Amino acid sequence: LQANPNILGVFAHNDEMALGAIEAVNGKDIVIIGFDATDDALAAIKAGTMAATVAQKPALMGETAVDAAVKLIKGETVDSVIGVDVELIKE
């Protein structure tokens, strides 16, 4: 932050890093978004110190993985990359 004072936002790899970024920005007007939708992140969003977090959908991820595995077992092909929707939580 000292080397780059014009930063407008931080997208953290996980919520713990985002919560650390909140402490590091020390009240500056910087948008902070985390990833994982932890309880602490949801509380920070409600408190207005964190802009958002991204919630993964583990049940959908598991279902998608099992479907792909079954197709492979049957000799079918599957895409090399299989995306699963996530949810942006802002409030």
Backbone hydrogen bonds, N-H to C=O, Kabsch-Sander energy under -0.5 kcal/mol:
donor,donor_aa,acceptor,acceptor_aa,energy
7,I,4,N,-1.4
10,V,31,V,-2.9
12,A,10,V,-0.6
12,A,33,I,-3.0
15,D,35,F,-1.4
18,A,14,N,-1.8
19,L,15,D,-2.8
20,G,16,E,-1.8
21,A,17,M,-2.2
22,I,18,A,-1.9
23,E,19,L,-1.4
24,A,20,G,-2.1
25,V,21,A,-2.6
26,N,22,I,-0.8
27,G,22,I,-0.6
28,K,25,V,-1.7
30,I,28,K,-2.1
31,V,8,L,-2.5
33,I,10,V,-2.9
34,G,52,A,-2.3
36,D,54,V,-3.1
42,L,38,T,-2.5
43,A,39,D,-2.2
44,A,40,D,-2.1
45,I,41,A,-2.3
46,K,42,L,-2.2
47,A,43,A,-2.0
48,G,44,A,-0.7
48,G,45,I,-1.0
49,T,44,A,-2.1
50,M,44,A,-1.3
51,A,32,I,-2.0
52,A,32,I,-1.2
53,T,89,I,-1.8
54,V,34,G,-0.7
55,A,53,T,-0.5
55,A,87,E,-3.4
56,Q,54,V,-0.5
61,M,57,K,-2.4
62,G,58,P,-2.6
63,E,59,A,-2.5
64,T,60,L,-2.5
65,A,61,M,-2.2
66,V,62,G,-2.6
67,D,63,E,-2.4
68,A,64,T,-2.1
69,A,65,A,-2.5
70,V,66,V,-2.7
71,K,67,D,-2.1
72,L,68,A,-2.3
73,I,69,A,-2.6
74,K,70,V,-1.8
75,G,72,L,-1.5
76,E,71,K,-2.7
83,G,81,V,-0.5
87,E,55,A,-2.3
89,I,53,T,-3.2
89,I,87,E,-0.6
90,K,88,L,-0.6
